[in-house]
């Protein structure tokens, strides 16, 4: 059974994607930037953006019947290497005990105000 999860972001409809897709025991969460989807605003700081990313991802995981503890893979995309040390503690708050396999890449993102994008994959734990 396939379940599509949406945040209600206008980007999902326009670009033709889901915030997350649940397929069996797997949950694939799309790359998520730091928008506050309630106000469609982007915070200035990379720290606030990272926290917004994680909050949006957390809600999508929960809607799919998962939690951060189920995350087995994470991809982090930053627009500046100087942000790495600023987001490490925030990522550690969420994933420090979970310790998914992770990759961090410095690259360009779709809009100039975007400083971070996070994508995760979760596998439902048995028991």
N, CA and C of each residue as an Amber inpcrd file, in Angstrom:
protein
   381
   0.8430000  -1.1820000   0.0000000   0.0000000   0.0000000   0.0000000
   0.8850000   1.2410000   0.0000000   0.5720000   2.1800000  -0.8360000
   1.3420000   3.4160000  -0.9700000   0.5300000   4.5720000  -0.4010000
   1.1710000   5.3750000   0.4540000   0.5110000   6.5350000   1.0510000
   1.3300000   7.7680000   0.7230000   0.6610000   8.7880000   0.1880000
   1.3190000  10.0510000  -0.1280000   1.0210000  11.0520000   0.9790000
   2.0540000  11.7530000   1.4330000   1.9150000  12.7230000   2.5190000
   2.2670000  14.1060000   1.9730000   1.4270000  15.0900000   2.3110000
   1.6290000  16.4590000   1.8390000   1.6890000  17.4150000   3.0160000
   2.4600000  18.4810000   2.8700000   2.4650000  19.5550000   3.8690000
   1.4970000  20.6580000   3.4730000   0.9600000  20.5590000   2.2680000
   0.1090000  21.6310000   1.7600000   0.9090000  22.7230000   1.0790000
   2.2070000  22.5220000   0.9540000   3.0600000  23.5060000   0.2800000
   2.6440000  23.6320000  -1.1790000   2.5880000  24.8550000  -1.6970000
   2.2420000  25.0200000  -3.1120000   3.2940000  24.3920000  -4.0390000
   4.5260000  24.2380000  -3.5440000   5.5910000  23.6490000  -4.3560000
   5.2810000  22.1940000  -4.7250000   4.6200000  21.4840000  -3.8170000
   4.3330000  20.0660000  -4.0600000   3.4520000  19.8790000  -5.2930000
   2.4020000  20.6660000  -5.3890000   1.5030000  20.5600000  -6.5440000
   2.1930000  21.0510000  -7.8200000   2.8460000  22.2060000  -7.7180000
   3.4850000  22.7980000  -8.8920000   4.5620000  21.8960000  -9.4690000
   5.3960000  21.3420000  -8.6050000   6.5270000  20.5240000  -9.0670000
   6.1780000  19.0380000  -9.1550000   4.9980000  18.6520000  -8.6840000
   4.5500000  17.2630000  -8.8200000   5.2780000  16.2780000  -7.9290000
   5.3290000  16.5660000  -6.6160000   5.9560000  15.6230000  -5.6870000
   5.1890000  15.6030000  -4.3780000   5.4990000  14.6100000  -3.5560000
   4.9240000  14.4980000  -2.2140000   5.9920000  14.8300000  -1.1940000
   5.5940000  15.3690000  -0.0520000   6.5510000  15.6050000   1.0260000
   7.1560000  14.2800000   1.4560000   6.3070000  13.2480000   1.4950000
   6.7990000  11.9180000   1.8520000   5.9430000  10.8720000   1.1640000
   6.5440000   9.7110000   0.9470000   5.8360000   8.5600000   0.4010000
   6.1210000   7.3820000   1.3260000   5.0410000   6.7620000   1.7920000
   5.1720000   5.5450000   2.5970000   4.8580000   4.3690000   1.6940000
   5.7710000   3.4300000   1.6480000   5.6000000   2.2050000   0.8650000
   5.9990000   1.0530000   1.7800000   5.0010000   0.3060000   2.2630000
   5.2830000  -0.7910000   3.1780000   5.9130000  -0.2670000   4.4590000
   7.0720000  -0.8230000   4.8300000   7.7670000  -0.4210000   6.0430000
   8.7280000   0.7420000   5.8280000   8.7040000   1.3480000   4.6490000
   9.6110000   2.4340000   4.3100000   8.8740000   3.7670000   4.2310000
   9.5750000   4.8230000   4.6270000   9.0700000   6.1870000   4.4490000
  10.1910000   7.0120000   3.8240000   9.9190000   7.5680000   2.6690000
  10.8810000   8.3890000   1.9290000  10.4190000   9.8380000   2.0240000
  11.1980000  10.6680000   2.7130000  10.8290000  12.0790000   2.8740000
  11.6450000  12.9050000   1.8870000  10.9450000  13.6940000   1.0830000
  11.5770000  14.5350000   0.0650000  12.5070000  15.5560000   0.6950000
  13.4140000  16.0690000  -0.1070000  14.2580000  17.1680000   0.3450000
  13.3780000  18.2860000   0.8740000  13.6890000  18.7380000   2.0860000
  12.8550000  19.7040000   2.7930000  13.6900000  20.9140000   3.1640000
  13.2530000  22.0840000   2.7310000  13.9670000  23.3140000   3.0610000
  13.3350000  23.9690000   4.2830000  13.8650000  25.1140000   4.6730000
  13.5000000  25.7330000   5.9370000  12.2830000  26.6150000   5.9630000
  11.4190000  26.5060000   4.9730000  10.1960000  27.3160000   4.9830000
   9.3310000  26.9930000   6.1870000   8.6970000  28.0150000   6.7100000
   7.6050000  27.8490000   7.6630000   6.3640000  27.7790000   6.7850000
   5.8160000  26.5860000   6.6020000   4.7290000  26.4030000   5.6450000
   3.4190000  27.0440000   6.0980000   3.2970000  27.3620000   7.3880000
   2.0910000  28.0620000   7.8580000   2.0690000  29.4970000   7.3420000
   3.2490000  30.1290000   7.2610000   3.3230000  31.5260000   6.8370000
   3.9990000  31.6930000   5.4770000   4.5610000  30.5920000   4.9410000
   5.3320000  30.5990000   3.6890000   6.4490000  31.6430000   3.7410000
   7.1050000  31.7030000   4.9020000   8.2580000  32.5790000   5.0590000
   9.4960000  31.7270000   5.3080000  10.6460000  32.2970000   4.9710000
  11.9190000  31.6220000   5.1660000  12.7250000  32.4110000   6.1960000
  13.1050000  31.7800000   7.3050000  13.9410000  32.4930000   8.2700000
  15.2920000  32.8600000   7.6550000  15.9330000  33.8510000   8.2330000
  17.2300000  34.3080000   7.7240000  18.3630000  33.3520000   8.1030000
  18.3630000  32.8640000   9.3360000  19.5180000  32.0910000   9.8030000
  19.4380000  30.6250000   9.3810000  20.5930000  30.0350000   9.1410000
  20.6540000  28.6150000   8.7830000  20.1840000  27.7540000   9.9510000
  20.4070000  28.2160000  11.1750000  19.9510000  27.4560000  12.3410000
  18.4280000  27.3580000  12.3790000  17.7560000  28.4880000  12.1730000
  16.2890000  28.4780000  12.1530000  15.7650000  27.6520000  10.9780000
  16.4270000  27.7750000   9.8400000  16.0210000  26.9770000   8.6810000
  16.1700000  25.4900000   8.9810000  17.2650000  25.1030000   9.6130000
  17.4730000  23.6890000   9.9470000  16.3790000  23.1930000  10.8850000
  16.0430000  24.0000000  11.8740000  14.9740000  23.5980000  12.8120000
  13.6310000  23.4630000  12.0980000  13.3450000  24.3670000  11.1500000
  12.1060000  24.2610000  10.3760000  12.1110000  23.0000000   9.5120000
  13.2430000  22.7160000   8.8840000  13.3580000  21.4810000   8.0820000
  12.9890000  20.2810000   8.9360000  13.6120000  20.1870000  10.1020000
  13.4000000  19.0330000  10.9730000  11.9710000  18.9690000  11.4950000
  11.3680000  20.1210000  11.7780000   9.9690000  20.1240000  12.2400000
   9.0460000  19.6090000  11.1400000   9.2520000  20.0660000   9.9070000
   8.4310000  19.6090000   8.7820000   8.6320000  18.1140000   8.5560000
   9.8730000  17.6630000   8.5910000  10.1720000  16.2360000   8.4120000
   9.5420000  15.4290000   9.5290000   9.6350000  15.9080000  10.7540000
   9.0410000  15.2000000  11.8950000   7.5440000  15.0140000  11.7440000
   6.8590000  16.0600000  11.2800000   5.4080000  15.9640000  11.0700000
   5.0840000  14.9510000   9.9660000   5.8770000  14.9650000   8.8860000
   5.6420000  14.0130000   7.7890000   5.8790000  12.5810000   8.2620000
   6.9480000  12.3620000   9.0180000   7.2180000  11.0220000   9.5480000
   6.0680000  10.5560000  10.4350000   5.6300000  11.4430000  11.3230000
   4.5430000  11.0970000  12.2460000   3.2630000  10.7590000  11.4890000
   2.9410000  11.5510000  10.4820000   1.7290000  11.2840000   9.6930000
   1.8040000   9.9160000   9.0090000   3.0070000   9.5040000   8.6740000
   3.1990000   8.2040000   8.0370000   3.3200000   7.0500000   9.0160000
   3.2850000   7.3530000  10.3240000   3.4030000   6.3040000  11.3330000
   4.8500000   5.9950000  11.7240000   5.7380000   6.9630000  11.5270000
   7.1580000   6.8030000  11.8240000   7.6060000   7.8810000  12.8120000
   8.8520000   7.7730000  13.2390000   9.4570000   8.8090000  14.0740000
  10.9060000   8.9850000  13.6370000  11.5700000   9.9730000  14.2170000
  12.9890000  10.1690000  13.8990000  13.8120000   8.9370000  14.2580000
  13.3660000   8.1750000  15.2460000  14.0980000   6.9690000  15.6410000
  14.1360000   5.9250000  14.5280000  13.2310000   6.0350000  13.5530000
  13.1850000   5.0940000  12.4240000  14.0900000   5.5060000  11.2660000
  14.6710000   6.6920000  11.3160000  15.4760000   7.1950000  10.1980000
  16.7680000   6.3800000  10.0780000  16.9890000   5.8560000   8.8710000
  18.1920000   5.0630000   8.5950000  19.1610000   5.7720000   7.6600000
  18.6890000   6.7980000   6.9620000  19.5300000   7.5110000   5.9900000
  19.1450000   8.9740000   6.0000000  20.1530000   9.8650000   5.9780000
  19.8980000  11.3030000   5.9170000  20.8700000  11.9380000   4.9320000
  20.3460000  12.8790000   4.1540000  21.1670000  13.6810000   3.2530000
  20.9770000  15.1380000   3.6560000  22.0830000  15.8420000   3.8250000
  22.0670000  17.2520000   4.1910000  22.7330000  18.0330000   3.0650000
  22.0710000  19.0760000   2.6070000  22.5930000  19.9340000   1.5480000
  22.7010000  21.3490000   2.1080000  23.8990000  21.9010000   2.1030000
  24.1410000  23.2520000   2.6100000  24.7010000  24.1120000   1.4800000
  24.3900000  25.3970000   1.5160000  24.8830000  26.2820000   0.4560000
  26.2440000  26.8890000   0.7720000  26.7400000  26.6870000   1.9910000
  28.0290000  27.2670000   2.3770000  28.6810000  26.3580000   3.4170000
  29.9490000  26.0290000   3.2070000  30.6740000  25.1670000   4.1570000
  30.7440000  25.8000000   5.5430000  30.6430000  27.1160000   5.6270000
  30.6710000  27.8050000   6.9200000  29.4680000  27.4420000   7.7850000
  28.4160000  26.9060000   7.1930000  27.2160000  26.5350000   7.9490000
  27.3550000  25.1870000   8.6590000  28.3140000  24.3840000   8.2520000
  28.4360000  23.0220000   8.7780000  28.4810000  23.0190000  10.2970000
  29.4170000  23.7340000  10.8860000  29.5570000  23.7340000  12.3400000
  28.3660000  24.3790000  13.0460000  27.6240000  25.2010000  12.3410000
  26.4480000  25.8450000  12.9290000  25.2550000  24.8900000  12.9950000
  25.1610000  23.9480000  12.0620000  24.0130000  23.0290000  12.0740000
  24.3210000  21.6860000  12.7440000  25.5970000  21.3370000  12.8800000
  25.9280000  20.0610000  13.5320000  25.2170000  19.8850000  14.8720000
  25.2400000  20.8750000  15.7900000  24.5710000  20.6700000  17.0770000
  23.0610000  20.4540000  16.9390000  22.4460000  21.1230000  15.9770000
  20.9950000  20.9760000  15.7670000  20.6930000  19.5760000  15.2420000
  21.4940000  19.1050000  14.3000000  21.3110000  17.7470000  13.7830000
  21.5660000  16.7310000  14.8830000  22.5610000  16.9920000  15.7140000
  22.8720000  16.0930000  16.8200000  21.7480000  15.9840000  17.8340000
  21.0010000  17.0790000  18.0480000  19.8480000  17.0410000  18.9590000
  18.8140000  16.0330000  18.4800000  18.6340000  15.9600000  17.1800000
  17.6150000  15.0760000  16.6000000  18.1460000  13.6720000  16.3450000
  19.3560000  13.5860000  15.8280000  19.8690000  12.2920000  15.3530000
  21.0190000  11.7120000  16.1830000  21.4010000  12.3720000  17.2730000
  22.5500000  11.9320000  18.0560000  22.4700000  10.5000000  18.5350000
  21.2910000  10.0600000  18.9770000  21.1170000   8.6800000  19.4390000
  20.7050000   7.7440000  18.3080000  20.1300000   8.2900000  17.2630000
  19.6450000   7.4900000  16.1310000  20.8080000   7.0970000  15.2180000
  21.6440000   8.0750000  14.9420000  22.8530000   7.9260000  14.1320000
  22.6250000   7.2290000  12.7930000  21.7560000   7.8170000  11.9370000
  21.5520000   7.2430000  10.6070000  22.7980000   7.4010000   9.7520000
  22.9070000   6.6050000   8.7170000  23.9490000   6.8350000   7.7150000
  23.6520000   8.1900000   7.1010000  24.6700000   9.0420000   6.9620000
  24.4060000  10.4110000   6.5280000  25.4740000  10.9080000   5.5620000
  25.0440000  11.8260000   4.7080000  25.9270000  12.5070000   3.7720000
  25.6150000  13.9890000   3.8370000  26.6690000  14.8250000   3.8560000
  26.4820000  16.2760000   3.8210000  27.2160000  16.8090000   2.5980000
  26.5110000  17.6130000   1.8240000  27.0510000  18.1550000   0.5760000
  26.8910000  19.6720000   0.5890000  27.9100000  20.3870000   0.1250000
  27.8050000  21.8330000  -0.0700000  27.4930000  22.0550000  -1.5450000
  26.3920000  22.7670000  -1.8120000  25.9210000  22.9260000  -3.1860000
  24.9920000  24.1310000  -3.2780000  24.5340000  24.4180000  -4.4730000
  23.5110000  25.4330000  -4.6660000  22.1320000  24.8270000  -4.4530000
  21.1790000  25.6420000  -4.0160000  19.7890000  25.2030000  -3.8740000
  18.9100000  26.0350000  -4.7970000  17.6260000  25.6900000  -4.8710000
  16.7180000  26.2700000  -5.8630000  16.4900000  27.7760000  -5.7640000
  16.4860000  28.3040000  -4.5600000  16.2110000  29.7310000  -4.3480000
  17.3460000  30.3220000  -3.5010000  17.6930000  31.5760000  -3.7300000
  18.8340000  32.1650000  -3.0070000  18.6460000  32.2330000  -1.4950000
  17.4000000  32.3050000  -1.0150000  17.1740000  32.3790000   0.4340000
  17.3390000  31.0260000   1.1340000  17.3590000  29.9510000   0.3750000
  17.5160000  28.6060000   0.9450000  18.9720000  28.3670000   1.3160000
  19.2040000  27.9560000   2.5660000  20.5630000  27.7020000   3.0360000
  20.8070000  26.2300000   3.3520000  19.7240000  25.4790000   3.5860000
  19.8420000  24.0680000   3.9260000  18.6400000  23.3080000   3.3970000
  18.8720000  22.0690000   3.0180000  17.8030000  21.1500000   2.6210000
  18.1580000  19.7960000   3.2340000  17.1530000  19.1200000   3.7830000
  17.3620000  17.8290000   4.4400000  16.3920000  16.8190000   3.8490000
  16.9110000  15.6300000   3.5720000  16.1200000  14.5170000   3.0290000
  16.4060000  13.2940000   3.8910000  15.3710000  12.5390000   4.2680000
  15.5920000  11.3390000   5.0700000  14.8030000  10.1550000   4.5350000
  15.2810000   8.9770000   4.8970000  14.5930000   7.7150000   4.6250000
  14.4620000   6.9800000   5.9490000  13.2830000   6.4620000   6.2170000
  13.0270000   5.7420000   7.4580000  12.5560000   4.3260000   7.1610000
  12.9210000   3.4230000   8.0340000  12.4950000   2.0190000   7.9700000
  11.8370000   1.6840000   9.2890000  10.5890000   1.2170000   9.2170000
   9.8390000   0.8970000  10.4330000  10.5670000  -0.1910000  11.2170000
  10.7720000   0.0660000  12.4890000  11.4380000  -0.9030000  13.3570000
  10.4640000  -1.9880000  13.7770000  10.9360000  -3.1940000  13.8450000
  10.0960000  -4.3130000  14.3200000  10.2350000  -4.4300000  15.8260000
   9.0770000  -4.4350000  16.4890000   9.0870000  -4.6450000  17.9330000
   9.2970000  -3.4760000  18.7470000
